[in-house]
Amino acid sequence: MDIDLNRITAQYVAWGQDHAFALREISLKVRFGEHIAMIGPSGSGKTTLLQIIAAAMRPSNGSITLGGINPWSISAHARLKLRQSLFYAPQIPPLPPRQRVVTALSASRLPEMGIGQSLFNLVYPQYTKDAFHTLARFDLSEKLWSRVDRLSGGERQRVGLAKTLMSHAKLWLVDEPLSALDPKRSRQAIQVLIEEARRRGVTLVMTLHQVDVATRDFPRVIGMQGGEIQFDLPSTEINDDHLRRLYAQNEHEISHF
C-alpha cells in the first residue's frame, strides 16, 4: 500500500482558544515495502501524522491517498474496509483490562471474521496456536491465558506489538513502541518487528524517541518539529548537526544519542 500525502494540514480546537496547528503543509510519499522511522521532540506532530495516515483523523486541508484511494472521498463502509488493510498500534495499547491475552491477540484477526465468529471469539478465542507462537517472539508465551490487568506496563506494550504481528495487514503504523521497555526488550522488539515486516513485505512507519534506534535500524528517517517535516533523509546521511537543530529546544530528549 503506497502512501501519498499532499500539503496536509491538521488543526485542533482548544477550549476558548483559536485553532491550534498540529501539522502544517505536510507532503510525503511512502512506497510499498518501505521502512521509515519518524523522530522529533514531544509535540512535534508525529502521532498526529500517524493518525492521518491511518485514516483515523481527517485533515483540515490537503489530500491523502492510501493505495491510490482517498479515504475521505469514499463511503464510511468503504473507509472501514480500507482501514482493515492497515494496522495502527498506539503507544498505549487499547487492551480491555479483564480480557485474556489470547482473546486480545485473536481480535487482531477480526477483519477476517464474520459477525458470528467474532462473537464466538469472545468466549472461545480463535488462533490460539498463532497467538502462542507470536507471544513467544517477545518472550511472553507463558502469558497466553493471563488477564491483561495482571500484566506489567512493559508486558502490555509487548502484547500490543504482538497484536501487530497477529494481523495480516500490509501497512503497520506503530507509535512509540519502546516507551515502557528496558534496553534489552527494546532491542528485541525492534528486531522482531523489522524482521517480520521484511519477511512479509509489509510497509512499516514507526515513531520513535530513541534516535539511535531510528538511525541504526531504519534506512529512511523523517525529522519533525513544530508540525513540519524538517528533514527526510537516508539514515546514513543524518549527522549531529541535523539532530541538534531538530531538538534545539529539547536537548534532553537526545541525551542518549
C-alpha positions, 0 to 999 in steps of 0.5 A: 500500500503506497502512501501519498500525502499532499500539503496536509494540514491538521488543526485542533480546537482548544477550549476558548482558544483559536485553532491550534496547528498540529501539522502544517503543509505536510507532503510525503510519499511512502512506497510499498515495502518501505521502512521509515522511522519518524523522530522529533521532540514531544509535540512535534506532530508525529502521532498526529501524522500517524493518525492521518495516515491511518485514516483515523483523523481527517485533515483540515486541508490537503489530500491523502491517498492510501493505495491510490484511494482517498479515504475521505472521498469514499463511503464510511463502509468503504473507509472501514474496509480500507482501514482493515488493510492497515494496522495502527498500534498506539503507544498505549495499547487499547487492551480491555483490562479483564480480557485474556491475552489470547482473546486480545491477540485473536481480535487482531484477526477480526477483519477476517471474521464474520459477525458470528465468529467474532462473537464466538471469539469472545468466549472461545478465542480463535488462533490460539496456536498463532497467538502462542507462537507470536507471544513467544517472539517477545518472550511472553508465551507463558502469558497466553491465558493471563488477564491483561490487568495482571500484566506489567506496563512493559508486558502490555506494550509487548502484547500490543506489538504482538497484536501487530504481528497477529494481523495480516495487514500490509501497512503497520503504523506503530507509535512509540513502541519502546516507551515502557521497555528496558534496553534489552526488550527494546532491542528485541522488539525492534528486531522482531518487528523489522524482521517480520515486516521484511519477511512479509513485505509489509510497509512499516512507519514507526515513531520513535524517541530513541534516535539511535534506534531510528538511525541504526535500524531504519534506512529512511528517517523523517525529522519533525518539529513544530508540525513540519517535516524538517528533514527526510533523509537516508539514515546514513546521511543524518549527522549531529548537526541535523539532530541538534537543530531538530531538538534545539529546544529539547536537548534532553530528549537526545541525551542518549544519542 
